[in-house]
Amino acid sequence: MKKNNPFTILFGKKPGCYVSRLAETVRITGDFESDPSPTTVYMITGIRGSGKTVLLTELSEYFENRDWIVIDLVPGSDMISALVSRLATQKDLKDIFKKADLSVNVLGINIAVRNEGPSPEAETQLRTMLDAIKKAGKKLLVTIDEVTSNEHIKSFAAVYQNLIRKEYPIYLIMTGLYDEIYDLQNDKQLTFLYRAPKIVLKPLDTMLMAEEYRKNLELPLSDASEMAKLTKGYSFAFQMLGYLYWDEREKKSLPEILPEYDHALREYAYDKIWSELSATDQEVVCAMAEKETMQVKEIREKLDMTSQKFSVYRDRLERKGVIDTSVYGSISLILPRFQEFVAYKMM
């Protein structure tokens, strides 16, 4: 019987073969399960394809298996009403709400979606529900994937801020691109988000990647390590290269697959990442396209930029996950085969 491809190229879907982010998982679960909890909020950010959604899915499954109530919300319209409606339809909560003598209307609630913010009725219903959940000794985790800094999210966060001040057992994990998370954390009305811990997803361990390639593709460790190096720890690249090799391994060698790999990275990830860079950001990256690692002085001279001006764009590109500045005095491209992509864009 032919095995199914264990790799996936769909963003957000948990693949059959993946490298777990154990350190980040332990940090978040440990904080949320501590008594008292040092924080009730975590924000996860990283470049597109870094594995934010997969980590969020893994965390959701962890807490669901520990009898937490886990609700995933879409970052749009009246999110408080949406949360109330979702809670009202949870089978596990039906008896809890009945014991708390909540009205039948709560269990069959049907609140109209509003665009201008949460309805007062919905917020009141939510507090009543959380009272019952707290008395039952349960905890609620709300997850929001790919947040954007819009009024719906800000309105939800403002209500959430009041709920945690009242010590309700409600926890929150949000994922999003760096700029969106940064804008939210720096909103003057949401000071608690500024203090909320933020996890920036770094490249995965290539040794763990190599082991997964070895097991799933039945390769010698040397070949699996060569594949892992071609991903540079980028989560989406790990899935894409594995996906392509699985389907083509009987017909093509690894070097022969690279053109398809480059095309897929460009079409599914890099074109979008590139479009989200400013014109000057792109200019700085193009100046680095000659080689993967360059000295800062060399790049500044090439761009005729002062040290102060260059540092602004260097810091922006580092936060966006495009470059690595960990080696003093030099900068390298952090994404796999991004040098080839930039050369293609400059043609």
C-alpha positions as CSV (number, residue, x, y, z in Angstrom):
1,M,0.0,0.0,0.0
2,K,1.4,3.4,-1.1
3,K,2.1,5.7,1.8
4,N,0.7,9.3,1.8
5,N,3.1,12.2,1.5
6,P,3.8,13.1,5.2
7,F,4.7,16.7,4.2
8,T,2.3,19.5,3.4
9,I,2.6,22.7,1.5
10,L,-0.6,24.2,2.9
11,F,0.0,27.1,5.3
12,G,-1.5,26.5,8.8
13,K,-2.2,22.8,8.4
14,K,-0.5,20.6,10.9
15,P,1.6,18.2,8.8
16,G,2.2,14.5,9.4
17,C,5.9,15.2,9.7
18,Y,7.1,18.3,11.5
19,V,9.7,19.4,14.0
20,S,8.1,20.4,17.3
21,R,9.1,23.7,19.1
22,L,9.6,22.1,22.5
23,A,11.2,25.1,24.2
24,E,8.4,27.5,23.2
25,T,5.7,24.9,24.1
26,V,7.2,24.3,27.5
27,R,7.5,28.0,28.2
28,I,3.9,28.8,27.4
29,T,2.3,25.7,29.0
30,G,4.4,26.1,32.1
31,D,3.4,29.7,32.6
32,F,-0.3,29.1,32.0
33,E,-0.4,26.0,34.3
34,S,1.5,27.7,37.1
35,D,-0.5,28.8,40.2
36,P,-0.5,31.7,40.2
37,S,0.2,32.2,36.5
38,P,2.9,34.8,35.8
39,T,1.0,35.8,32.6
40,T,-2.3,35.0,31.0
41,V,-1.3,36.3,27.5
42,Y,1.3,35.2,25.0
43,M,2.0,36.7,21.6
44,I,3.7,34.6,18.9
45,T,5.3,36.3,15.9
46,G,7.6,35.4,13.1
47,I,8.0,35.7,9.3
48,R,5.5,34.0,7.0
49,G,6.0,30.3,7.0
50,S,7.9,30.2,10.3
51,G,5.3,27.8,11.9
52,K,3.2,30.2,14.0
53,T,-0.1,28.4,13.2
54,V,1.3,24.9,13.6
55,L,2.6,25.9,17.1
56,L,-0.8,27.4,18.0
57,T,-2.5,24.2,16.9
58,E,-0.1,22.2,19.0
59,L,-0.7,24.4,22.1
60,S,-4.5,24.1,21.5
61,E,-4.3,20.3,21.4
62,Y,-2.2,20.3,24.6
63,F,-4.7,22.3,26.6
64,E,-7.7,20.4,25.2
65,N,-6.1,17.2,26.4
66,R,-5.9,18.7,29.9
67,D,-9.6,19.5,30.0
68,W,-9.3,23.2,29.3
69,I,-12.0,24.9,27.2
70,V,-10.3,26.0,24.0
71,I,-12.0,28.5,21.6
72,D,-10.4,29.7,18.4
73,L,-11.7,33.1,17.2
74,V,-11.4,34.8,13.8
75,P,-10.0,38.3,14.1
76,G,-13.0,40.2,12.7
77,S,-16.4,41.7,13.6
78,D,-17.8,41.4,17.1
79,M,-15.4,38.9,18.7
80,I,-17.0,39.0,22.2
81,S,-20.4,38.0,20.7
82,A,-18.6,35.3,18.8
83,L,-17.0,34.0,21.9
84,V,-20.3,33.9,23.8
85,S,-21.9,32.0,21.0
86,R,-19.1,29.5,20.9
87,L,-19.2,28.9,24.6
88,A,-23.0,28.5,24.5
89,T,-22.6,25.6,22.1
90,Q,-19.9,23.7,24.0
91,K,-21.4,20.4,25.1
92,D,-19.0,20.1,28.0
93,L,-20.3,23.4,29.5
94,K,-24.0,22.7,29.2
95,D,-24.3,21.1,32.7
96,I,-22.1,23.7,34.2
97,F,-24.3,26.5,32.9
98,K,-27.4,24.7,34.1
99,K,-26.0,24.2,37.6
100,A,-25.2,27.9,37.7
101,D,-28.9,28.5,36.9
102,L,-28.1,30.5,33.7
103,S,-31.1,31.1,31.6
104,V,-31.9,28.8,28.7
105,N,-31.5,31.8,26.4
106,V,-27.8,31.7,27.1
107,L,-27.5,28.2,26.0
108,G,-29.3,29.0,22.7
109,I,-27.9,32.5,22.4
110,N,-28.2,34.2,19.0
111,I,-26.4,37.5,19.0
112,A,-26.3,39.6,15.9
113,V,-22.8,40.4,14.6
114,R,-21.9,44.1,14.9
115,N,-19.2,46.0,13.1
116,E,-18.7,48.8,15.7
117,G,-17.7,46.7,18.6
118,P,-19.0,44.2,21.2
119,S,-22.5,44.6,22.3
120,P,-23.0,45.3,26.1
121,E,-25.3,42.3,26.3
122,A,-22.6,40.0,24.9
123,E,-20.1,41.3,27.4
124,T,-22.5,40.8,30.3
125,Q,-23.3,37.3,29.1
126,L,-19.6,36.5,28.9
127,R,-19.0,37.6,32.5
128,T,-21.9,35.4,33.7
129,M,-20.5,32.4,31.8
130,L,-17.0,33.0,33.1
131,D,-18.4,33.1,36.7
132,A,-19.8,29.7,36.1
133,I,-16.6,28.4,34.5
134,K,-14.6,29.7,37.4
135,K,-16.8,28.1,40.0
136,A,-16.5,24.8,38.2
137,G,-12.7,25.0,38.4
138,K,-12.2,25.2,34.7
139,K,-10.0,27.4,32.5
140,L,-10.7,29.0,29.1
141,L,-8.1,29.5,26.4
142,V,-8.8,31.8,23.5
143,T,-6.6,31.5,20.5
144,I,-6.5,34.1,17.6
145,D,-4.4,33.3,14.6
146,E,-2.9,36.0,12.2
147,V,-4.1,39.0,14.1
148,T,-4.2,42.4,12.4
149,S,-4.1,45.7,14.2
150,N,-7.7,46.6,13.6
151,E,-10.6,48.0,15.7
152,H,-12.1,44.5,16.1
153,I,-9.0,43.1,17.8
154,K,-8.4,46.3,19.8
155,S,-12.0,46.2,21.0
156,F,-11.7,42.5,22.0
157,A,-8.4,43.2,23.8
158,A,-9.9,46.0,25.8
159,V,-12.6,43.8,27.1
160,Y,-10.1,41.0,27.8
161,Q,-8.0,43.5,29.8
162,N,-11.0,44.1,32.1
163,L,-11.7,40.4,32.4
164,I,-8.2,39.6,33.6
165,R,-8.3,42.5,36.1
166,K,-11.3,40.7,37.6
167,E,-9.2,37.5,37.8
168,Y,-11.4,35.4,35.5
169,P,-9.8,32.2,34.3
170,I,-9.4,33.3,30.7
171,Y,-6.1,33.0,28.8
172,L,-5.1,34.3,25.4
173,I,-2.6,33.3,22.7
174,M,-2.3,35.5,19.5
175,T,-0.1,35.0,16.5
176,G,0.7,37.5,13.9
177,L,3.4,39.2,11.7
178,Y,5.8,41.4,13.6
179,D,4.4,44.7,12.4
180,E,0.9,43.8,13.4
181,I,2.0,42.5,16.9
182,Y,4.2,45.6,17.3
183,D,1.3,48.0,16.5
184,L,-1.0,46.2,19.0
185,Q,1.6,46.2,21.8
186,N,2.2,49.9,21.3
187,D,-1.5,51.0,21.4
188,K,-1.8,53.4,24.3
189,Q,-5.2,51.9,25.3
190,L,-3.8,48.4,25.6
191,T,-1.0,48.7,28.0
192,F,-1.3,45.1,29.2
193,L,-0.3,43.9,25.8
194,Y,2.9,46.0,25.9
195,R,3.9,43.9,29.0
196,A,2.7,40.6,27.5
197,P,5.5,38.2,26.7
198,K,6.3,37.9,23.0
199,I,7.9,34.8,21.4
200,V,9.7,35.5,18.1
201,L,10.0,32.2,16.2
202,K,13.6,31.5,15.2
203,P,14.8,28.9,12.6
204,L,14.2,25.3,13.6
205,D,17.1,23.0,14.6
206,T,18.5,21.6,11.3
207,M,19.7,18.4,13.1
208,L,16.1,17.6,14.1
209,M,15.0,18.4,10.5
210,A,17.7,16.0,9.2
211,E,16.5,13.2,11.4
212,E,12.9,13.7,10.2
213,Y,14.0,13.6,6.6
214,R,16.1,10.4,7.3
215,K,13.1,8.6,8.9
216,N,10.4,9.6,6.5
217,L,12.3,9.6,3.3
218,E,14.5,6.6,4.2
219,L,17.7,8.5,3.4
220,P,21.3,8.1,4.6
221,L,21.9,10.7,7.3
222,S,24.4,12.5,5.1
223,D,21.8,13.1,2.4
224,A,19.2,14.1,4.9
225,S,21.6,16.6,6.5
226,E,22.2,18.1,3.0
227,M,18.5,18.6,2.6
228,A,18.1,20.1,6.0
229,K,20.9,22.6,5.2
230,L,19.0,23.7,2.1
231,T,16.1,24.8,4.4
232,K,18.2,26.9,6.9
233,G,15.7,26.0,9.5
234,Y,12.8,27.7,7.8
235,S,9.6,25.7,8.6
236,F,7.8,26.2,5.3
237,A,11.0,25.3,3.4
238,F,11.3,22.1,5.4
239,Q,7.8,21.0,4.4
240,M,8.2,22.2,0.8
241,L,11.5,20.4,0.1
242,G,10.2,17.2,1.8
243,Y,7.0,17.4,-0.2
244,L,8.8,17.8,-3.5
245,Y,11.4,15.1,-2.8
246,W,8.8,12.6,-1.7
247,D,7.0,12.9,-5.0
248,E,10.1,13.2,-7.3
249,R,12.7,11.0,-5.5
250,E,12.3,8.1,-7.9
251,K,12.7,10.3,-11.0
252,K,15.0,13.2,-9.9
253,S,18.1,13.8,-7.8
254,L,18.1,16.5,-5.2
255,P,20.0,19.0,-7.4
256,E,17.4,18.4,-10.1
257,I,14.6,19.3,-7.7
258,L,16.1,22.7,-6.7
259,P,14.5,24.7,-9.6
260,E,11.1,23.5,-8.4
261,Y,12.0,24.3,-4.9
262,D,13.1,27.8,-5.8
263,H,9.9,28.3,-7.7
264,A,7.7,27.1,-4.9
265,L,9.5,29.3,-2.3
266,R,9.0,32.2,-4.6
267,E,5.3,31.6,-5.4
268,Y,4.1,30.5,-2.0
269,A,6.2,32.7,0.4
270,Y,8.9,35.0,-0.9
271,D,6.8,37.1,-3.3
272,K,4.5,38.0,-0.4
273,I,7.4,38.7,2.0
274,W,9.0,40.9,-0.6
275,S,5.9,42.9,-1.2
276,E,5.7,43.7,2.5
277,L,9.1,45.3,2.5
278,S,9.5,49.0,1.9
279,A,11.4,50.3,-1.2
280,T,14.4,51.0,1.0
281,D,14.2,47.7,2.7
282,Q,14.3,46.0,-0.7
283,E,17.2,48.2,-1.7
284,V,19.2,47.1,1.3
285,V,18.5,43.4,0.6
286,C,19.4,43.9,-3.0
287,A,22.8,45.3,-1.9
288,M,23.4,42.0,-0.1
289,A,22.5,39.8,-3.1
290,E,26.1,39.3,-4.2
291,K,26.8,37.0,-1.4
292,E,24.9,35.6,1.6
293,T,27.1,37.2,4.2
294,M,28.5,40.8,4.0
295,Q,30.2,43.2,6.2
296,V,28.0,46.1,7.4
297,K,30.6,48.7,6.3
298,E,30.6,47.1,2.8
299,I,26.8,47.4,2.5
300,R,26.7,51.0,3.8
301,E,29.3,52.1,1.4
302,K,27.5,50.4,-1.5
303,L,24.3,52.2,-0.5
304,D,26.0,55.5,0.5
305,M,24.2,55.4,3.9
306,T,25.2,56.8,7.2
307,S,25.6,54.4,10.1
308,Q,22.5,55.9,11.8
309,K,20.3,55.6,8.8
310,F,21.4,52.1,7.9
311,S,20.8,50.9,11.5
312,V,17.1,51.7,11.1
313,Y,16.7,49.4,8.1
314,R,19.0,46.8,9.5
315,D,16.8,46.6,12.6
316,R,13.6,46.5,10.6
317,L,14.8,43.6,8.4
318,E,16.0,41.7,11.4
319,R,12.6,42.1,13.2
320,K,10.9,40.9,10.0
321,G,13.0,37.8,10.0
322,V,14.8,38.5,6.7
323,I,18.4,38.9,8.0
324,D,20.6,37.6,10.7
325,T,22.8,40.1,12.7
326,S,24.1,37.8,15.4
327,V,27.7,38.0,14.1
328,Y,29.1,41.4,15.0
329,G,29.9,43.6,12.1
330,S,28.2,41.4,9.5
331,I,24.8,40.6,8.1
332,S,23.5,37.4,6.4
333,L,20.3,36.5,4.7
334,I,18.4,34.2,7.0
335,L,15.9,32.6,4.5
336,P,17.0,29.6,2.4
337,R,18.0,30.5,-1.2
338,F,16.8,34.0,-0.7
339,Q,19.9,35.2,-2.5
340,E,18.7,33.4,-5.6
341,F,15.3,34.9,-5.2
342,V,16.6,38.5,-4.9
343,A,18.8,37.9,-8.0
344,Y,15.6,36.8,-9.8
345,K,13.8,40.0,-8.7
346,M,16.7,42.1,-10.0
347,M,16.7,40.6,-13.5
